[in-house]
């Protein structure tokens, strides 16, 4: 059973440039939505700005709400402090505690990719399935796992971080050079199938500056360089997803992020995945997110209900 959802739910999605807030009612309808710039000169500035935003929302909706926050990082289970966040001023701080004290109410925080997966599992493209693996192929390559409407977490707070595994079956001829990743390793999945990795590898190799959509459009028209690059992307994506399917066997994989808007992926990827999974047939569905860019913030709003359901 899901926890009490009669209360309004505030979801906040913290990004590098903006913070989005939505308030969702008991019918899962958004009744308030607004974005503000992310202030990040210091942790104090960020905290004050976020508290002011929450108070503004309180005045606007004039009703109590629970609070869930998604951000591009994780809470270290041993310290309660944020780690691995690309909004660097948050790292090493106990944002959950500081907000709870200032607001005098519980606050729940999770990785933004986890929030994406939770949103799509609760009432999005994976709502009818038991096990959902949510994948973001945008600036990075995040992921999250939801089983029976419950977000999967573990002792390292990294469940679903498939983007920082080495690309399965990687061999040097795939680019001729190693692909260093910001995490300190090389040839991570993220370097090949994120929107950023997909475009950078193509543009660096050919000395151009095309967008992902332009590369895929050129591939659809038969351009040999673009088509070869796209085919490698699909194959690398398939290898990576097959390792996930072989491990957790999700009922559905939901794709989000900018690159997920390429419709050809849903035509070509399932065929490619079938070549690599440990089964004669791959029955896992691969679908596009129902809520697009709004999935993360909607998922954040579900976090308090997930906690109360445990």
Secondary structure, DSSP 8 states (H G I E B T S, - for coil): -----SSEEEEEEE-SSEEEEEEE-TTS-EEEEEEEE---SSHHHHHHHHHHHHHHHHHHH-S-EEEEEEESSEE-TTT--EES-SSGGGTT--HHHHHHHHHTS--EEEEHHHHHHHHHHHHSTTTT-SEEEEEE-SSS--EEEEETTEE---TTS-TT-GGGSB-TT--GGGTSS--B-TTS-BSBTHHHHSHHHHHHHHHHHHT----HHHHHHHHHTT-HHHHHHHHHHHHHHHHHHHHHHHHH--SEEEEESGGGG-THHHHHHHHHHHTTSSSSS---EEEE-SSGGGHHHHHHHHHHHHHHH-
